[in-house]
C-alpha cells in the first residue's frame, strides 16, 4: 500500500493552500481591517469562520464521498445534481472566477507598470493563460509544480508582506467605522462570505483527490485522510495570511484613508514600506496567487466535464482556457457586476449542500432531507441573487422582512424550518424499502 511521505504530504498541503489563495483572498482582509479598526479581532474571527471554516468543511465533506461534487449531489437525483454541479463549475470556472484571476492580477500587479489599457491587458492575458494551460494540461504534476515550486515562492512573498505588516506597521490602529461598530463579527463574516471559497472548495475537492491518487495512493481511506490533512494545512496558512493582512489594513489609515479597495491599501503600504521595489513584490504575490488558483479551477473543470461529456480533459482545459481569456478582456468592473448576483444565488446552495452532507448519517433517507431543503434554499437564494441586481424591486417585500435578510442571510431561517419538518417526516416514514433490501443482500 502506497503512503505519502512527510514532505509529499506537506507539498500537497501547500498545493491546496495555493489553490485557494487568489487575488480576492489577499484584497478583502486589508479593506476589512481598515474599516474594523479597533474592532479588529471580532471582525477577523467572523472572516475566518467563512473564509477558512467553510472551505475546510467543504474539503472534509468531499473527502468523505471520494472528492467529487457529482457524488456529493447524488441525494438530489441525477438531473438536479448535475444541473447544480454544472452551474457551480461554470460560475467558479470559465464564466467568472477563472477570468477574474487574470484581470484582477493584471489591474493590481501589472497595470501600475503598464497602464490599465486594453492592449497591455490582452498581451498579459495571452501570457497568463499560456502559463495556466501549461500547468493544467498535466494534472498529475500539480503537486510537483505547484506544491514544490510555485507555492514556496508565493509563501516567501506573503511572509515578507505579512511580517512587515505585523512588525513594521504604517501607523496606529484606526478608528472603527460605523458599519463595524455594532456587529463587527457579522461584518467580518460577510466579507469572508464574499471570497466564495466554499464554492471554490467544491471545485478543488476533485483536484486534491486526483493529485493524491496520481502519487500512487489507491486506498480510499488514505485518500480521505490525506485530503483532510491537506485542507488543515491550507486552513492554517490561510488563517495566518488573513490575520496579518487584517492587521496591515487596520494600521494603514494614515497612508490609505481614501483607498477604495484592499488592492489600493496594499499598494499604498508596500510603496510606503519598501518604495518602488514594494510594487514589484506585490505584483509577484498577486500574479502567483492568481495563477495557482486558475490552474486549480481549470484542472477541476477538465476533470468534471470530461467525465460528464464525451470530450477529453485536454479539450475541455484548452477550450475553457481560451474562453476565460476572452472573458477576462472585458475588464474587471464588468466581470464583477455580472458575476456577483450569480454567485450570491449559488453560495447558499453550496453551504446547505455541505452542511447536509456532513450530517448525512443522521438521515434515514438522504433524498427526503436534501430535496426539500435544497429546493427552499434555491428559491430564497435566487431572491438574494436578484436583490443584488438593478432589478431588486422585482423581489417581493416579504423576502426583505425575513430574519437576517439585511445580512444577505434571508435564506437561513426558511432552510432551517424546512430541515426540521423534513427530519420529522423522515423519522415518521422510517427506513426506505430499498435501503432494507440492500442491507438484507449484504
Buried (B, 14 or more C-beta within 10 A) or exposed (E): EEEBEEEBBBBBBBBBBBBBBBBBBBBBBBBBBBBBBBBBBBBBBBBBBBBBBBBBBBBBBBBBBBBBBBBBBBBBEEEBBBEBBBBBBBBBBBBBBBBBBBBBBBBBBBBBEEEEEEEBBEEBBEEBBEBBBEBBBEBEBBBBBBBBBBBEEBBBBBEBBBEBBBEEBBEEBBEBBEEBBEBBBBBBBBBBBBBBBBBBBBBBBBBBBBBBBBBEBEBEEBBBBBBBBBBBBBBBBBBEBBBBBBBBBBBBBEBBEEBEEBBBBBBBBBBBBBEEEBBBBBBBBBBBBBBBBBBBBBBBBBBBBBBBEEEEBBEBBBBBBEBBBEBBBEBBEEBBEBBBBBBBBBBBBBBBBBBBBBEBEEBBBBBBBBBBBBEBBBEBBBBBBBBBBEEBEEBEEEBEEBEEBEBBBBBBBBBBEBBEEBBEEBEEEEEBEEEEEEEEEE
